[in-house]
Amino acid sequence: GGDFRGLDLREIDADRIDFTDAYFRSADLRGVDFRTSQLEGASIAHAQISGAYFPPELSADEILMSVNFGTRLRYR
């Protein structure tokens, strides 16, 4: 995992990047397409996620729990 706290990642090409256990606290992820990325164990606490796409294995509840409480993302 990487430390992406507070970074503006709106222009990132996240195609097939392994973000396992990454830390995105307060990062700007608006519009990022994570559909083919690996996000298992990542935390998106207080990140801006408007318009972002997430892998289908992640439920909306799982994403909201991570944004609101900083929990690590778990695939179903």
C-alpha positions in Angstrom: 0.0 0.0 0.0 0.9 3.6 -0.5 0.4 6.8 1.5 -1.8 9.1 -0.6 -3.1 11.3 2.3 -4.5 14.6 1.1 -3.3 14.3 -2.5 -5.3 15.4 -5.6 -5.5 12.3 -7.6 -8.3 13.4 -10.0 -6.1 12.9 -13.1 -4.6 9.5 -12.2 -4.9 6.5 -14.5 -5.7 3.9 -11.9 -6.2 1.0 -14.5 -5.0 -2.3 -12.9 -3.0 -0.6 -10.2 -2.7 -2.5 -6.9 -3.7 -0.2 -4.1 -3.9 -3.0 -1.5 -3.7 -1.5 2.0 -3.3 2.1 0.6 -4.2 5.1 2.7 -6.3 7.8 1.0 -7.3 9.9 4.0 -8.7 13.3 2.7 -7.5 12.6 -0.8 -9.4 14.0 -3.8 -10.6 11.0 -5.8 -13.3 12.7 -7.7 -13.9 11.0 -11.1 -11.2 8.3 -10.6 -12.0 5.0 -12.3 -10.9 2.2 -9.8 -13.0 -0.5 -11.5 -10.0 -2.5 -12.5 -7.8 -1.6 -9.4 -7.2 -3.7 -6.4 -8.4 -1.8 -3.3 -8.6 -4.6 -0.7 -7.7 -3.2 2.7 -7.4 0.4 1.5 -8.8 3.3 3.6 -10.6 6.2 2.0 -11.5 8.2 5.2 -12.9 11.6 4.5 -11.9 11.3 0.8 -13.8 13.2 -1.9 -15.3 10.4 -4.1 -18.0 12.1 -6.1 -18.1 10.6 -9.6 -15.5 7.9 -8.8 -16.0 4.3 -10.0 -15.2 1.4 -7.6 -14.8 -2.3 -8.2 -18.1 -4.1 -8.3 -16.9 -6.4 -5.4 -17.2 -3.4 -3.1 -20.7 -2.6 -1.8 -21.9 1.0 -1.4 -22.1 0.4 2.4 -18.5 -0.8 2.5 -17.4 2.4 0.6 -19.5 4.7 2.9 -18.1 3.0 6.1 -14.6 3.7 4.8 -15.3 7.3 3.9 -17.1 8.1 7.2 -15.2 6.0 9.7 -11.9 5.1 8.0 -12.5 1.3 8.0 -10.5 -0.7 5.6 -12.3 -1.8 2.4 -13.3 -5.5 2.3 -14.3 -7.3 -0.8 -17.4 -9.5 -0.7 
